Amino acid sequence: MNNKQSNDPENEASTQSAHSVTRRDFIRMTLLTAGAIAVAKATPVLAGRGTVTRYPLRFPPPASPYNNFSLTAAPGTADLGGGKYSSVLAYNGYFPGPTFRANRGDTASIQFTNGLSEATSVHWHGMVVPTNADGQPQNLVAPGTSYLYSFPIIQRACLNWYHPHPHMETGKQVVLGLAGAFIVNDAEEAALGLPSGAYEVPLIVRDVNFDSAGNIIYNPTSSGYLAKNPMVNGTRDPYLNVDTAVYRFRVLNGASARLFKLVLSNGAPFTLIGNDGGLLETAVQVSQIEFSPGERLDLLVDFRQLAVGATVMLQDLNTGWNLLEFRVTRQVTDTYTIPTALSTVTKLSNPLRTRLFSFDGMTRINGKQYDMNRIDFQVPFGQTELWRFTTNGNAPHPVHIHGASFQVQSRTGGRATLFPWERGWKDTILLNDRETVEILIRFDGYRGRYLIHCHKLEHEDHGMMSNFEVI
Ligand SMILES: [Cu+2]
């Protein structure tokens, strides 16, 4: 196995860091190199059912969402690894789009231009923003026009993401490439000194189908876009060179319909520190994690006990796919102590009313298909409510709510348990067949129109979506 690749920008970034720089210095240095797309120097390795040629994991460039940052959606071409090009839809030519990073308390201001031949919008999934910045199906940006998305960042540190939200077109636009990460930082998170710079790695995991020419195609079946190939950060069969250090992986399930059950091939646990809405109260070790489209995970992985030359595979137990190969290529001394206490999560309690949501078939909530001109219910601002989700089949339904994060209280039936990654604050929760899930939610960001919907994009596009108004 080839461990030293001097022309690999990832490795150059690591080499520059030496042993003496602090993690914070590391951030600045890697920002300089992270925008570069890794040059493929492929090495065949034995994995799974045969020899698979792997390519360096690509990283979208970092971006600051300030001062009318110019973001354009347009058709483009992306190298998915090793010179395998595909036509895509891209933000600023990147697939995935630029990784935004901003601080709590700042104001984001992004001038979006639609360079597509059809209407689109930008929804900031997980971010609490005013209705007019939420990218809802009523607020589309016509081809050839622009729209300024401006909103204060009022929430705690977490990994969010942005993608289109036009009714009946979301699945296609996201699958063809329109998605990117949006990381919020705050003082509480900074005080933990978590792995950063080259040691903080965003991973957008999804599946993908190709036509005979190798172009990404959107060809969903009645059960959704369940594609045949895995892809991470827009890279087919990726690898990542790692040091003998602790890494922080910011993981998004960016698939349209697929659940992933993550494990490490060497049996090592993940240290779970956060999810959709930011840090958990305490770190917890878990050996496998199943998550659904739209959900995020904040994971620490400790490579310190491994020898240079070792490899570990991030795998999906549901499909047997090898998602990403970690190649230990450099010995460093990392004395980082993984913190146990992480954050304070103020518990919601004493709901003033209960609402029921039945996710019916593949197209309806409480018997109704989405009508963008209909407001289905009103929710008082600042008041805690209990919302109960049930389904009569055709799950999984990853239930996503705009306008607020929530706290999951219980799951009965089906898997009949809450998992460690469902603690804290969430904005998307997996509802499987025969399950009832209860959450507590309180809208204390803004009044206005928001959405509850299934985040299986084919269910969403076919109408499993409902407007409500915070009053
Ligand atoms: Cu659904």
Residues whose N, C-alpha, C, O or C-beta is under 5 A from the ligand:
A	BS01	CU	P396 H397 C454 K456 H459
